[in-house]
Amino acid sequence: MGKDTPELHQIVREVIKQHVDSVSDDAFKTRASKKGTYISITVTITATDKQQLDNIYLALTASEHVTMCL
């Protein structure tokens, strides 16, 4: 989740594609906040192990564009 900017969308896609071998565009779903200031991006993947999830989490939270990551 973060402010709805092109950079946020790009960073999320880059991080996921860096850590997941095969991910389609259909795996990415977005939902805007009421005022449209923020956006949540949900990515559905099949994780290979906990380390993969940890690496994705660390890469996403390292970005200044990501406000929250679950």
C-alpha positions as CSV (number, residue, x, y, z in Angstrom):
1,M,0.0,0.0,0.0
2,G,1.2,3.5,-0.7
3,K,0.4,6.7,-2.5
4,D,-1.1,6.1,-5.9
5,T,1.9,6.9,-8.1
6,P,3.4,5.2,-11.2
7,E,6.6,4.6,-9.2
8,L,4.7,2.5,-6.6
9,H,3.2,0.3,-9.3
10,Q,6.6,-0.1,-11.1
11,I,8.5,-1.0,-7.8
12,V,5.9,-3.6,-6.8
13,R,6.1,-5.3,-10.2
14,E,9.9,-5.2,-10.3
15,V,10.2,-6.7,-6.9
16,I,7.8,-9.4,-7.5
17,K,9.3,-10.3,-10.9
18,Q,12.7,-10.3,-9.3
19,H,11.7,-12.9,-6.7
20,V,9.1,-15.0,-8.5
21,D,9.9,-17.1,-11.5
22,S,6.6,-16.9,-13.3
23,V,4.0,-14.2,-12.6
24,S,1.3,-13.0,-14.9
25,D,-0.3,-9.6,-15.1
26,D,-3.5,-11.2,-13.8
27,A,-1.8,-11.8,-10.4
28,F,-1.8,-8.0,-9.7
29,K,-5.0,-6.5,-8.3
30,T,-5.4,-2.9,-7.2
31,R,-7.9,-1.1,-5.0
32,A,-8.0,2.7,-4.5
33,S,-8.8,4.4,-1.3
34,K,-12.0,6.4,-1.0
35,K,-10.3,9.7,-1.9
36,G,-8.0,8.0,-4.4
37,T,-4.9,9.2,-2.7
38,Y,-3.7,5.7,-1.7
39,I,-3.8,2.4,-3.5
40,S,-3.4,-1.2,-2.3
41,I,-1.8,-3.7,-4.6
42,T,-2.5,-7.4,-4.0
43,V,-0.3,-9.9,-5.7
44,T,-1.3,-13.6,-5.8
45,I,1.6,-16.0,-6.1
46,T,2.6,-19.5,-5.1
47,A,5.6,-19.1,-2.8
48,T,8.3,-21.6,-2.9
49,D,9.4,-21.1,0.8
50,K,9.4,-18.7,3.7
51,Q,12.7,-17.2,2.6
52,Q,11.1,-16.1,-0.7
53,L,8.3,-14.3,1.2
54,D,10.8,-12.7,3.6
55,N,12.9,-11.4,0.6
56,I,9.9,-9.9,-1.1
57,Y,8.8,-8.2,2.2
58,L,12.2,-6.8,2.8
59,A,12.5,-5.5,-0.8
60,L,9.1,-3.9,-0.7
61,T,9.5,-2.2,2.7
62,A,12.9,-0.9,1.7
63,S,11.1,1.4,-0.9
64,E,10.1,4.9,0.2
65,H,7.0,4.5,-2.0
66,V,5.6,1.6,0.1
67,T,3.8,2.8,3.1
68,M,2.6,-0.6,4.4
69,C,3.3,-4.2,3.4
70,L,1.4,-7.3,4.7
